[in-house]
Amino acid sequence: STAGDASFGWNLKARRSRKLIKRRLDDGDLSTMDELYGPLDRLSFVAAFDGKELVGLATWRLEKWNQTVWLWDIRVAPDHRRAGTGTSLLRSVLWEAVRLNARGVMLETQNLNYGAILFYLKSGFNPVGLNTELYGIRGSPSEVALFFFCSLSK
């Protein structure tokens, strides 16, 4: 075998986790969002309402240098989950990405967030990378960042 024949790869395999990790990255205020996702004036939001009540929010940003929309966050109120709110928010972000001529939408989730992984796979996203060190000291040895991409090319 020559060096040209070698390659590296990885695959996703579902298995039961020994423990659930729950973490809140912010306290819901805008200054924390600025720290997590970048300058607020570069962020875009899509909101879902039930009457006048805010029940869901997607936070995203267009990265002009590679024409990719980064979906930073989707949040849905607990009593509105599994009712299509997250799907509607995601579709709105994908529509905005198409409108902006983005080549696709990128996102990151944790390997321990099985529900999110299934949601993104079902929504047309493909796994494109991982980072075993992203969460650092606040993470756990079993927590890995998974990156997904949904291509919008024709």
N, C-alpha and C positions, 0 to 999 in steps of 0.2 A: 504494500500500500504506500502511495506517495502522499505528501502533504496536500496535494490537490484533491485527493480522494476523501479526505477527512471532512467531517461536518459536525456541527453541534445542533441539538434540538431539544425540545421539551414538549410535554403534553399535560393536559389537565385531566385529573382523575378525581371523581367525587369520593370522599370517604368521611366518615363521622369524625368531627373534631372533639378533642377531649374537653375543651372548655370554650365557652362563649366569651368573646371579648367585646365589651361595650365601652365606647369612648365617645365623648362629645368634644369636638375640636374647637367649638366656639360657644359663646354664650348668647348668640343670636344678635349681637350688636355689629354695626357696620365697621367699626374700627378693627374688629377681629377678622371680618371678611376681607378687609383690605390686606391684612397680614397674610392670610391664607391664599387668596386668589389674585392678588395684585391690586393696582390702583382702581378704585371704584369707578372712575370715569372710563375705564376700559372694559368694564363688565356689563353684560346684558342679562336681563331677567325675563322669564316667562312665568306668569302666575296663574293659579287655578283658584276659582272662587265657587263657593256654594252660597248663593245669595250675596251677601256682603262680607261673608266670612272667608278669609284667606285659608285655603286648605292644602295648597301645594305651591312649590317654588322651584324653578330650575335656574341655575346660575351658569353662565357660559361666557366665553370670550373668543373672538376671532383672532387667530395668530396670522397676521398678514404675511409674514416672511415665508410661511409654507402653506398658506391658504387652507388652514385647518381650524375648525371650531373645536375648542376644548370645552367639554362639558364638565364643569367643576363639581356640580352638586345638584341632586334632585332630592327634595324633601316633600313628603306627603304626611299630613296629619294622620295619626294612628287610626282614627275612626273613618278615614276615607281611603285607606289602603285596600288593595285588591278589588278596586271598583273602577279601574280604568284611568284614574287621575294621573298616575305616573306615566302611563302609556301616552295620554294626551299631551303631557308636558314634553315628553321625549319627541313626539311627532312634531310639536311646535318648534323645538330646537332644530330638528332635522330640516323642517321647512325653511327656517331662517337661514340655515347653512346653505341650502340650495339657492335661496334668494341672493345670498352674498357670493355666490359662485365658489364656495369652498369645495375642496376636493373630498372632504370627509369630516367626520366627527370622531374625536379621540376622547377617551375617558380612562379613569383609573378607579379600581375598586380593590378590596381586600379579598384574598383567597378564602377567608373565613366567612365572607358575606355571600353564602350560597344562593340566597334568593335573588340578590342583585346580579350575580353571574348568570343565572338562568334567565332573568329578565332581559339582560343585554344580548345574550345569545339568541333568544327568541325574537328580539327586535332587529336582528340583522347585523349585529356587531361580531367581529372575529377577534380572538386573542392575538396580540401582536408583540407582547413582551412582558417581562417581569422584572422586579427589583426586590431582592431579598433584604436590602438594607435601608429601604426608604423610611421605615417607621422608627428606626433608631431606638433610643432608650425607652421611649413610651410604648414601643411595640412589644411583641413577644417573638421568641425564636421561630414560632410556627406561623407568624403573620407575614405574608408576602404581598407586595403590590402587584396587581395584574393590570395590564394595559389592554384596552380594547379599541378597535377602530371600525367604523362603518363607512365604507367607500360610497361616495355619491357620484362617481364617474359613470358615464353612460356606457 
